[in-house]
Amino acid sequence: MDSIDELDMYEAEKRLALYNEYREAARIFTYYIETELRAYLANDVTVEPHPAEGGIYFKVTLTDVWIYEAERLNRFVPETVIYSMGDVHVQRLKTDE
């Protein structure tokens, strides 16, 4: 990159491409899941609260997953488990049915 402007443009193009991919991917998933670190699309989600010293944490198991992260080479994964001390938001996406 020759300048800050070119770097900014490159990052903006990457963000736009990721957003466009998200819009397409959202059509085939049932849930939108958001944690304090990132967002996910999944077709199955289980959230289990676990009491711990000093509070509570959540074990979130996602199946058939798309991960909203620009730097990831493979955003589609069959399963992932997330542990979160913060809020976990789960939204059922509207279907065409």
N, C-alpha and C positions, 0 to 999 in steps of 0.2 A: 504494500500500500504506500502510495506516495504522500498522502496527506491525511489529516484528521477527517476532512470532509469525505474522502473516499472510504475510510473505515466506517464512518457513520452511515454512509449509503449502503455499504456491504451489510452491516448489522441490521439496518432497516429492511433490506431485501430478504434477509434470513428470517426475521420476525414475521414479515408478511407471508412468506412461503409456509412457515409453520402454522400461522393462523388459517391460511387457506386449506392446508392439510387437515387441520382440526375440524373445520366446517364440513369437509367431505367425510371424515371419519365419524363424526357425531351421528351421522345418519344410520350407522350400523350398530351402534351401542345403546344399551338400555340405561346406564347410569353415568352421571358426571360426579366425580369425587374430588374434593379439594382438601388439601392439608396445608399447613403453614409453609411447606417447602415447594409443593408443585401440585399440578392438576392431572387427573387421569380420566379416561373413559373406560368403562368395563361393562361386561354383560352379566356379571354376578359379583356381589359385594357382601362381605360379612364383617361387621364391626363388633369387636369384643372388648368391653371395658375391663381393665385389670387394676385393682387397687394396689398402690405401692407406697413406700415411705414418702411422705411429702406430697401426696396427691394421687392422681390416677393417670394411667396411660391407656392408649387404645391400640389393639392389634387389628389391623385392617387387612383382610385377605381379598384380593381381586383376581378374578379369572377372566381370560380373554381380554387383554388390556392394551390400551394405547396410552403412552406416556407423553404428556405435553412438556417436552424438554428439547430445546433446539440443538444442543450439542450431542444428543444421543444418535448413534448410527442406526440402531434398530428400535423404533418406538413401539412396535407391536411385540408383546410377549405373552406367553400362555398363562402365566400366573406370577403374581408378586405379593409379598407380604410387607406391610409398612407398619412401623411402630411410631406412634405420635404422642407426645406429651400435650400437644395443643389441640385445638378444635379440629374435628373431622366433619366436613359437610358432604352429605350424600343427597343427590337430586335424581329423581327418576325423570328421564327425558321423555318428551312427548313422542308418541308413536303415530304412525299413519293409520292404524287400525281403527 
